[in-house]
């Protein structure tokens, strides 16, 4: 994490402990001449116990807690609005310290409970089927703002609920914020003081920043590539910005070079748009593109939102597309659209007011 806060000078605002790496916390504590094990103690309070204040850190003496309070604080997201879908999906609208807002989505599915995490406020890309892209990029999220989405979701779990999977498929292009993403994932997978996640249960998605795929490999997590087109022309039409960064040919070459572990496979996401990329010839071209790759394909019927010209394909055409892939030996799965009634489905996230989703759904349903 670059430009990391250090000890607050006298009269300066206290440092947010969540914004510090392990090394940064060590530098902060040097002024107190505390033993090194204090670093792990404090980090466990932050991540494993989700402490909201330094006063809760009861294995520190009262004097130590008072000393730490003079220079530091714990600043978690204070404003969180929860929109609940009829299918049990929950969308969290989180207000950041600077007033900007992000969205995080909790998706239940049989034995799985998946959290879809954002990495940017808005997005640098302009994919034509994604509401987030219409916002433009406001800024990158900091590492602690990424992790805080997981902590906040945990705060809202009920009964026996337990998060099983994390997907970085929310607002933003994760690989355009790779430094903060990497720091956040280190906090998530650290077993001694962090959240102890298995990298196998974390997936990072990219719209196609080919040169940075190797950075995902270094993290040990799963990789998903948002493909959505089978020709250069289609990708340029649907995803103009990322097509300028890397052509389809360049992206597929990077995928073939990707150092897959023996038990892993790549995931390709393919948003199906009626009459645009859902035809038989598209499916046959997709089979050829993926030949020889150890992979699976998630087919995502387009989730509509107001003002967008694309339309969701019929169930029949989605099944026909899947059948062509399956007959060719490609594992293809149809992604269920979850949370559409709160605009929480894939491609529907944006900086929205809570009442927008209801109005938007009414407009969409009037066309169905």
Secondary structure, DSSP 4 states (H G I P E B T S, - for coil): --S---PPPTTSPPEEGGG--HHHHHHHHGGGT--THHHHHHHHHHHTS--SSGGG-TTS-HHHHHHHHHHEE-----EEEEEE-TTS-EEEEEE-TTS-EEEEEEEEETTEEEEE---EEE-S---TT-SGGGG-EEEEPPHHHHHHHHHHHHHT--TT----EEEE-SSS-GGGGHHHHHHHHHHHH-SSSS----GGGEEEEES--GGGHHHHHHHT-EEEEE---SSHHHHHHH-HHHHHHS-HHHHHHHHHHS---TT--EEEEEEEBTTTT-SHHHHHHHHHHHTT--EEEEEEE----TT----BPPHHHHHHHHHHHHHTT-EEEEPP--SGGGT-STT---S--TTHHHHHHHHHHTT-
